[in-house]
Every structure is written in C-alpha cells, then in structure tokens.
C-alpha cells in the first residue's frame, strides 16, 4: 500500500453546547494541525498517487473555509458541534470533492482512500477516513 501525505494548520474559535464538554462550553480558540494522507494500492500513470503540490493546494483551500472563523457560526457545524472529529470529517468531504474533479490521469486510482487527522495539541488528535 502506498500513501502520500501533506500537513497544514488552521486557527479557529468555537464552543460546545453540550455540558459534556465542561469548560469547553465557553468560547475558546484552537490552532489545529491537519495531516492528510491518501492511501492507494497502486500508483497512477505518472508513478505517483497524485501530485503532492495539488494535494497541498487542495488542503489549503479546504482549510481557508475554516481559518480565523468562529465555528459556532459556520453552517457545517450546526448547534455548536465543531468537535475535532467533525472538523476532520468536514475537511475530508471538501478534499474528496476537489479530488473527484481532477482529470483521470491526475487523480488517485479507483479504490484509494483519504485519511484526515486533526491534532488539537501535540498529544491529542482525532480523524476521519473515507473512500475516494
């Protein structure tokens, strides 16, 4: 299995409505490091999974929709549900949409998968995986 990865970061503000989250129900900021990997059983016609620069650019565009935003007001997270897992799922969806629009010879081969890992600290993270 081959894999290709890129990383970037995003700065957000948010709070949670569920009392389960204790002090995090109050507004707070976070700087998330976001790691993205595409896993594929085979390489494409250019002997890569896809162009690493194209993946890096796609990640930046996805993160630009969140950067310096209050996620309590973001339509992707109704009811103040912007948990780390939900942020990873949202980014994965945006990336999958972008990758699906690539020309066939630039896209990962059928059967590839996408993994998004969102680190909220050096020791805590959550993620989301999906097929492409």
Buried (B, 14 or more C-beta within 10 A) or exposed (E): EBEBBBEBEBEBBBBBEEEEEEEBBEEEEBEBBBBBBBBBEEBBEEEBBBBEEBBBEBBBEBBEEBBEBEBBEBEBBEEBBBBBBBBBBBBBBBBBEBBEEBEEEBBBBEEBBBBBBBBBEEEEBBBBBEEB
